[in-house]
Every structure is written in structure tokens, then in C-alpha cells.
């Protein structure tokens, strides 16, 4: 699973670089403005992807910690009840 993270980051970096350098030979102001807006759109798109991935990761970690804490609390309560009932 850890193999996929660097590959995805590398692909996103290559895609971002190719989008940023795609329109280098533009001479007039109108085309330059169009290139700027397409670059802004690309940055916005990758920013939203990053935000989605970050929020998903936070949610998954939160879920895992909630499950772990709930399981730990349940085990603690069962052990406490056992020792209170049977260790008198």
C-alpha cells in the first residue's frame, strides 16, 4: 500500500508540470490571459483533489482511532467487571 503513495505523488507532479508548461509559446496578451486562467483552473483542480485526499485521510484516521478507543473501552469495562465480580 505504501508503494502507491509515491507513484500517485509522482504522477500528480508530472501532470501539474505538463499543464504548467504546455502553453509556453503564446505571444499575445489575450492568449496569455487565457493561459493564466487555464493555469489557475489546473491549480484549483489539483488543490481540490489535495483537499479531498487530506479530508479523506483525516476521516479514515478518525474512524480508526474511534474504533480502537471504543474497543479498548469495551475490553477495559469487561475486565473491570470480571475482576469486581470474581476476585472478591
C-alpha positions as a Python dict, from the first residue, in 0.01 Angstrom:
ca = {
    (1, 'X'): (0, 0, 0),
    (2, 'X'): (288, 236, 71),
    (3, 'X'): (413, 179, -284),
    (4, 'X'): (111, 359, -431),
    (5, 'X'): (157, 689, -245),
    (6, 'X'): (490, 786, -411),
    (7, 'X'): (362, 674, -750),
    (8, 'X'): (47, 887, -717),
    (9, 'X'): (251, 1187, -600),
    (10, 'X'): (489, 1143, -892),
    (11, 'X'): (202, 1122, -1143),
    (12, 'X'): (34, 1430, -996),
    (13, 'X'): (363, 1620, -1010),
    (14, 'X'): (424, 1523, -1372),
    (15, 'X'): (69, 1618, -1467),
    (16, 'X'): (98, 1953, -1290),
    (17, 'X'): (431, 2025, -1457),
    (18, 'X'): (299, 1935, -1802),
    (19, 'X'): (-8, 2154, -1752),
    (20, 'X'): (205, 2446, -1636),
    (21, 'X'): (449, 2426, -1929),
    (22, 'X'): (201, 2340, -2204),
    (23, 'X'): (143, 2695, -2330),
    (24, 'X'): (492, 2849, -2330),
    (25, 'X'): (488, 2979, -2690),
    (26, 'X'): (199, 3227, -2651),
    (27, 'X'): (282, 3582, -2766),
    (28, 'X'): (-29, 3800, -2749),
    (29, 'X'): (-199, 3930, -2433),
    (30, 'X'): (-535, 3757, -2492),
    (31, 'X'): (-372, 3417, -2523),
    (32, 'X'): (-157, 3494, -2220),
    (33, 'X'): (-469, 3575, -2018),
    (34, 'X'): (-629, 3252, -2137),
    (35, 'X'): (-320, 3057, -2033),
    (36, 'X'): (-327, 3222, -1692),
    (37, 'X'): (-689, 3126, -1638),
    (38, 'X'): (-627, 2767, -1751),
    (39, 'X'): (-330, 2751, -1512),
    (40, 'X'): (-550, 2885, -1233),
    (41, 'X'): (-811, 2624, -1318),
    (42, 'X'): (-546, 2349, -1308),
    (43, 'X'): (-415, 2473, -974),
    (44, 'X'): (-770, 2490, -840),
    (45, 'X'): (-842, 2140, -965),
    (46, 'X'): (-533, 1989, -803),
    (47, 'X'): (-597, 2192, -490),
    (48, 'X'): (-945, 2041, -463),
    (49, 'X'): (-801, 1692, -518),
    (50, 'X'): (-545, 1753, -244),
    (51, 'X'): (-814, 1884, -10),
    (52, 'X'): (-1033, 1582, -78),
    (53, 'X'): (-744, 1341, -16),
    (54, 'X'): (-644, 1524, 304),
    (55, 'X'): (-1001, 1524, 437),
    (56, 'X'): (-1047, 1157, 345),
    (57, 'X'): (-724, 1064, 522),
    (58, 'X'): (-826, 1260, 833),
    (59, 'X'): (-1166, 1092, 829),
    (60, 'X'): (-1013, 746, 794),
    (61, 'X'): (-769, 811, 1079),
    (62, 'X'): (-1051, 946, 1293),
    (63, 'X'): (-1260, 637, 1224),
    (64, 'X'): (-969, 405, 1305),
    (65, 'X'): (-897, 586, 1633),
    (66, 'X'): (-1266, 585, 1729),
    (67, 'X'): (-1286, 210, 1665),
    (68, 'X'): (-967, 149, 1862),
    (69, 'X'): (-1080, 365, 2153),
    (70, 'X'): (-1422, 201, 2158),
    (71, 'X'): (-1266, -145, 2155),
    (72, 'X'): (-1022, -51, 2431),
    (73, 'X'): (-1305, 90, 2643),
    (74, 'X'): (-1513, -224, 2593),
    (75, 'X'): (-1223, -453, 2688),
    (76, 'X'): (-1143, -239, 2992),
    (77, 'X'): (-1507, -247, 3108),
    (78, 'X'): (-1530, -626, 3064),
    (79, 'X'): (-1204, -682, 3255),
    (80, 'X'): (-1315, -443, 3530),
    (81, 'X'): (-1649, -625, 3566),
    (82, 'X'): (-1471, -960, 3574),
    (83, 'X'): (-1232, -856, 3849),
    (84, 'X'): (-1509, -690, 4050),
    (85, 'X'): (-1737, -996, 4028),
    (86, 'X'): (-1492, -1285, 4051),
    (87, 'X'): (-1198, -1156, 4252),
    (88, 'X'): (-1379, -1095, 4580),
}
